[in-house]
Amino acid sequence: MSTVRIRIRRLDSCKDVPLPEYETEGASGMDLRAAVEGKVVLNPGEVRLIPTGLLVSIPRGYEAQIRPRSGLALKYGVGMVNSPGTIDSDYRGEIGLIMINWGQAPFVIQRGDRVAQMVISKVTRAEFSEVNDLESTKRGKKGFGHSGVK
């Protein structure tokens, strides 16, 4: 397992919100916490931008993927609209979480709640080579459920 050093800054108003951390030895994602003032109610069907109070400097060749927490999805139907969200190496703004409540009941988010996770991943850049034909495969153009549900 390799490590990469990530520079991180908390907004002055968010010094009380814990930094991201791995909750277990085998975790691949670090929990991100809400930096909301007081509490925010996310009603069923509602989409809200939840601040984290964090800014990061991701090294070139890496990205941060922002993902929902599976427990919130299962128990409350709460997730993220753009999952995974991407933080590029040249972005220096605050990390914001575009959260949605797909559940049946209002969901309350309070300051410091663990509401998402961040995974640091290496990036491979593609270089396209335009051609007139592609090699054939057994699958070919079949898609969108062609293999059935079994």
C-alpha positions as CSV (number, residue, x, y, z in Angstrom):
1,M,0.0,0.0,0.0
2,S,1.4,3.4,-1.0
3,T,0.7,6.8,0.5
4,V,0.5,10.3,-0.9
5,R,0.8,13.5,1.0
6,I,-2.3,15.8,0.6
7,R,-2.1,19.4,1.8
8,I,-5.4,20.4,3.4
9,R,-6.7,23.6,4.9
10,R,-9.7,24.2,7.1
11,L,-11.7,27.5,6.7
12,D,-11.3,29.7,9.8
13,S,-14.9,29.1,10.7
14,C,-14.5,25.4,10.6
15,K,-11.6,24.7,13.0
16,D,-14.0,22.6,15.1
17,V,-14.8,20.2,12.3
18,P,-12.5,17.2,12.4
19,L,-10.2,16.6,9.4
20,P,-11.0,13.6,7.2
21,E,-9.7,10.3,8.6
22,Y,-9.8,6.6,7.9
23,E,-12.2,4.9,10.4
24,T,-10.7,1.5,10.1
25,E,-7.3,-0.1,9.2
26,G,-8.6,-1.4,5.9
27,A,-10.8,1.6,4.8
28,S,-10.1,3.0,1.4
29,G,-12.2,6.1,2.0
30,M,-11.8,8.9,4.6
31,D,-15.0,10.2,6.1
32,L,-15.9,13.8,5.3
33,R,-18.0,15.8,7.8
34,A,-20.6,18.4,7.4
35,A,-19.6,22.0,8.2
36,V,-23.2,23.3,8.4
37,E,-24.3,26.0,10.8
38,G,-26.7,24.4,13.3
39,K,-28.7,21.7,11.5
40,V,-29.9,21.3,7.9
41,V,-33.0,19.3,7.1
42,L,-32.8,17.5,3.8
43,N,-36.4,16.7,2.8
44,P,-37.4,13.8,0.6
45,G,-36.5,14.6,-3.0
46,E,-34.4,17.6,-2.0
47,V,-30.9,18.3,-3.3
48,R,-28.6,20.5,-1.1
49,L,-25.0,21.6,-1.3
50,I,-23.4,20.6,2.1
51,P,-20.2,22.4,2.9
52,T,-17.2,20.6,4.5
53,G,-15.1,23.7,5.3
54,L,-12.1,22.0,3.7
55,L,-9.8,22.9,0.8
56,V,-7.2,20.5,-0.5
57,S,-4.2,20.5,-2.8
58,I,-4.3,17.1,-4.6
59,P,-0.9,16.4,-6.3
60,R,-0.8,16.2,-10.0
61,G,-1.5,12.6,-11.2
62,Y,-4.1,12.1,-8.5
63,E,-7.8,12.9,-7.9
64,A,-10.1,12.8,-4.9
65,Q,-13.3,10.9,-5.5
66,I,-16.2,11.9,-3.3
67,R,-18.7,9.2,-2.6
68,P,-21.8,8.6,-0.5
69,R,-21.6,6.6,2.8
70,S,-23.3,3.3,2.3
71,G,-24.9,3.3,5.8
72,L,-26.7,6.6,5.0
73,A,-27.9,5.2,1.7
74,L,-29.3,2.0,3.2
75,K,-30.8,3.3,6.4
76,Y,-32.1,6.7,5.2
77,G,-32.0,6.8,1.4
78,V,-29.5,9.6,1.5
79,G,-26.8,9.8,-1.2
80,M,-25.0,12.1,-3.6
81,V,-26.3,13.3,-6.9
82,N,-23.0,13.2,-8.7
83,S,-21.4,10.0,-7.4
84,P,-18.6,9.8,-7.4
85,G,-17.8,13.5,-7.5
86,T,-14.3,14.4,-8.6
87,I,-11.8,16.9,-7.1
88,D,-9.1,17.6,-9.7
89,S,-5.5,18.3,-8.8
90,D,-5.9,22.0,-9.9
91,Y,-9.1,22.7,-7.9
92,R,-8.5,24.9,-4.8
93,G,-12.1,25.7,-3.7
94,E,-14.0,24.3,-0.8
95,I,-15.2,20.7,-1.0
96,G,-18.9,20.8,-1.3
97,L,-21.2,17.7,-1.2
98,I,-24.2,17.6,-3.5
99,M,-26.5,15.5,-1.4
100,I,-30.0,14.2,-2.1
101,N,-32.6,12.5,0.0
102,W,-34.2,9.7,-1.9
103,G,-35.8,8.4,1.3
104,Q,-39.3,8.8,2.6
105,A,-38.6,11.0,5.7
106,P,-36.7,14.2,6.3
107,F,-33.0,13.7,7.1
108,V,-31.2,16.0,9.6
109,I,-27.6,16.9,9.0
110,Q,-25.7,18.5,11.9
111,R,-22.3,20.1,12.2
112,G,-19.6,17.4,12.3
113,D,-21.8,14.5,11.0
114,R,-20.0,12.1,8.8
115,V,-21.9,12.4,5.5
116,A,-19.6,11.3,2.7
117,Q,-16.2,9.7,2.0
118,M,-13.2,10.7,0.0
119,V,-11.0,8.2,-1.8
120,I,-7.6,9.3,-3.3
121,S,-6.9,7.7,-6.6
122,K,-4.2,7.8,-9.3
123,V,-5.2,9.2,-12.6
124,T,-4.3,7.9,-16.0
125,R,-4.7,10.3,-18.8
126,A,-5.9,9.0,-22.2
127,E,-4.5,9.9,-25.6
128,F,-7.0,9.2,-28.4
129,S,-6.0,7.9,-31.8
130,E,-8.8,8.3,-34.3
131,V,-9.3,5.3,-36.6
132,N,-11.8,4.3,-39.3
133,D,-12.6,0.9,-37.8
134,L,-12.4,-0.8,-34.4
135,E,-11.5,-4.4,-33.8
136,S,-14.5,-6.7,-33.6
137,T,-15.5,-8.6,-30.4
138,K,-18.0,-11.3,-29.7
139,R,-20.2,-8.8,-27.8
140,G,-20.1,-6.2,-30.6
141,K,-22.7,-3.5,-30.3
142,K,-24.9,-5.3,-27.8
143,G,-25.4,-3.2,-24.6
144,F,-28.0,-1.9,-22.1
145,G,-28.9,-5.2,-20.5
146,H,-28.1,-7.5,-23.4
147,S,-26.8,-10.2,-21.0
148,G,-30.1,-10.5,-19.1
149,V,-30.6,-10.4,-15.3
150,K,-29.4,-13.9,-14.4
